[in-house]
Amino acid sequence: MARFEFRLPDIGEGIAEAEIVRWHVRVGDRISEDQGVADMMTDKATVEMESPVSGIITELGGEVGDRVPIGSPLLVIETDDVEAFPPAPEPASTAKAELDAAGGLAPEPEHTIDSPSDAESVLESGPEMTEVIAPQSEARPLASPAVRARAKALGVDLAHVKAQDGKRIRHADLDIFLSYGAAQGYRPAGARRADEAIKIIGMRRRIAEKMAASKRNIPHFNYVEEIDVTGLEAMRADLNANRGDRPKLTMLPFLIVAICKALPDFPMMNARFDDEAGVVTRHGAVHLGMATQTDRGLMVPVIRDAQDRNIWQLSAEITRLAEAARSGKATSEELSGSTLTITSLGPLGGIASAPVINRPEVAIIGPNRVVERPVIRNGEIVAAKLMNLSISCDHRVIDGWDAASYVQAVRKMLETPVLLFAD
């Protein structure tokens, strides 16, 4: 028997380390060549590591949540014939130094894995997995760790819950089960839940670090304006009633059109600030980030060149990107490069919000829910549909007057919706 160290290979794109988000193996497991052993998360993607040899696992290079530098041992395998396999690559820094001294060029590292892991595997592991889970049998219902935890707390057997898409049980499916169960006398378990310590890893850690950096480095200021969308809602209803085979329109595509049409007069809003270099780049194209809630946490897919799309095209792209993010199939290109972000909680939008800026952008816009309230017009009380529009700005590069003026320009178009379609 021989000892084989499998070192974390260079995953590419200048990555110096990767975080362990899931182990597929335990010490003592016998594995085969090319078997998946761990899911590693970088700033760009989640990558599945595959063993280059067969043998028995004797050591693991860390716990879930640990960050492993490139070239460091990921696991140790006891194998019958290690000579049949190429040696583990040296750490990039050591190999490069030796080759530079010899005047040679560094070869490509062996066993490099650069394809994202299967989306279903990533979703099944979840961002908050803190222990190794044995492979599941086919009879076990598919559900995220959060759904499983909630079902366990309620005393619900997921085998009795039907997945509406026929595949994975989600929170909505559990809600439906609970609603019907209540009508039949089912009551959730009333016992007090025990305290639970959850290690912050994976996507949740990335979100925490990014939000903390944004609040730490950016002096935010917030502005909220009330907008009468009565006419816009009437137009939207008419367009949906006559849409044919085109997608159903929500409020979001109209809002995006107004955001884009107002930006040429306020270029400081569509910008990115490199605070280390002291440079603000004002972008001509609008690459609109769309904050999207997923089972793994908040993700921001990007609508490229939003200024060139009509409401139907925007509606289709919103649906496509949201589904890609929630299913774990969004690419790194679809999740980067935004110049301005919009965040909406839909019907949960509340009265007002103070969203955190998606650094290094300088502004983020948050529409709140539409409510019908009485207003006074020409001395008479009438019903109107109103929506508050919130915006957070980086006060280092945007003045309050500019932000307020920009929101007023957006308000004018939304309250006179014909302007959305005017050249």
Summary of the structure (lengths in Angstrom):
residues: 423
radius of gyration: 25.9
end to end distance: 75.4
largest distance: 91.7
contacts: 1243
relative contact order: 0.11
helix: 33%
strand: 26%
